[in-house]
Amino acid sequence: MIIFIFVLLLSQPYLFSNLGTNSLQKEQDSSIKTNIDIEDSGSLKTDILFPDKLIALLNEMPTDNGNFFTNRLDYNIGSLDQTYYRLKLQHMFNIPYDKKVAHTFSKELLHKQKEDPSNSIYLDLVAEISKKDNHNSQMPKDLYNEYTYQITCNCADSNPYLVYSLSKAVYVYQNEKSPLSLINLGNTILKSNIDENLIYYLYWYFDLLELGFPPSENNDRIIDIAKKLKYELNDEILYSDIQTLYNYILISKQVDNKFIVDPGYLNLMKDRLSYIFNAYELYYSYKILEIYDIKAIENYSDLFKQFHAAILTTSEHLYPIYVVEENNKIEMLQWQIIMSKLLNIDTSPNDLTTLLSQYISKSLPSNSTMETYYQVLFSYLNNLQYPFEKVEALKKSLQLDDNSMMSKYYLYQAYHLLGFELSSQEIDKLKSESQLSLDKKDEWGMVVALDIWLTFKIDQDYSVEYWDKIKGILKQKESVMTDETFYHYQILKRSMGEKLEQAQVANHFNIRKIDDMVVIKGERGEMDINSIYYYASLLKMSQVTSTQVQKQKEYIFR
């Protein structure tokens, strides 16, 4: 991985003297096409390949309170919630919904609703799909029985959430509007405190009222409570969640309370539409714009259709789940390297350098070999002393003869960054495992084996000979490589003097340019930080000229 570190340190000459690469100058042209235009020169056009909206997405990951959140769409897991809102969005923008997805959604929802009644909030869409497809328009009997119980039970078991969702589903299924629904919700409102829950209760009440449900006998008192909300709610509650805000906007309209969304919030919301992937947030953003800026809806209609087409391919399954991870240390380390080293962006006041430095110095040795590597790399790039006890723990892990050297690849990379060399026994073992990986045609094993040879500057003749044996095999396997193997293979090719093609990188990560955003797909899903890290690293590496690489040859095998 020495080329990658070399790229990171081009602007840091005080750390540069010990770095280099083996560069056998062999330029090859790539015929792989990608979904975006890339110049043959290999120069990074930031506005095309790493545009401002992608940087904006990265900038949102650290929060003011010191937490760090990453998010992605995970194609391995289907989501009722995301499918519900994406189907709603498709209806909003007159996009025909995929019938297989819709039917899968209906089938799974009706099954899972029995296990988790909270899923009943999605039943209105199931009813709409059923009616649209001329299927049975009657509500399933077990759900109807639950609905009847909820609106008639004057007891602690009555749940306003279920009263609303089941009442609305019955209305959509069979146009039934029981007076008991709003009587029940009305009683809940009269007993409620002034908090976020009350906003939802009032929204549900007025939503059913708007559909023609008979009002509660306490309707005037409920309207009075809604009118007084504007004097009793603070912005922290109103802006805590976009659905809460939308609900309050509609309540205000119902009771003629004048309410204007903060212009700064509205502008940020419009700006974020081109780089967020959470269908829940997208849906309520568009619903708010329908009220305050209908022209913006028209402008963003094409944008949504482009995102929808690029992200959501035809599928018989549910649309992917939206995953949020909090304070993942590997992702935090990757983020800081992307921002400060690869993009040279000032990340204050949310810079993670101090936080990560303290974490590295105070935490116990990690059980993750990858995290250990990124801790060492971060320390190396920031000229920080890596804790002695962690160095000793790393050395101890390498001395254990429990796993192959290939499985300890990241530990060996960290070992090298800390200034250590391989023993003669380790070199013999590396040669044996290198041959075994070649015999098995194991692409990961071959890639990291040669990378270790090059990193520790061992036996130039063997390295060149090994490369000649494996390069044809790796080229054939390139299209089916994992993200991790592909990433290290590109670094290896650059180390061996071959040209790194931006088109190949864009093709592997299925790069799609949509308006002023770039969409990146990795194995873990759409827009995960690991894929962004690989993508940014390889783009940065593609900027390194052959002359710069050639200049470093003297540092290898000396």
Secondary structure, DSSP 4 states (H G I P E B T S, - for coil): -HHHHHHHTTT-GGGGGG-------B--------SS---TT----HHHHS-HHHHHHHHTSB-TTS-BEEEEEEEEEE-HHHHHHHHHHHHHTTPPPPHHHHHHHHHHHHHHHHH-GGGGGGHHHHHHHHHHTT---SPPHHHHHHHHHHHH--STT--HHHHHHHHHHHHHHH----HHHHHHHHHHHHT--SSHHHHHHHHHHHHHHHTTPPPPTTHHHHHHHHHHHHHH--HHHHTS-HHHHHHHHHHHHHTT------HHHHHHHHHHTTT---HHHHHHHHHHHHHH-HHHHHHHHHHHHHHHHHH----SSPPEEEEEEES-HHHHHHHHHIIIIIS----TTS--HHHHHHHHHHSPPPS-HHHHHHHHHHHHHTT-PPPHHHHHHHHHHHH-TTS-TGGGHHHHHHHHHTT----HHHHHHHHHHHHHHHHHT-HHHHHHHHHHHHHTT--HHHHHHHHHHHHHHHHHHGGG--HHHHHHHHHHHHHTTBPPPHHHHHHHTT-EEETTEEE-EETTEET-HHHHHHHHHHHHHHTS-HHHHHHTGGGS--
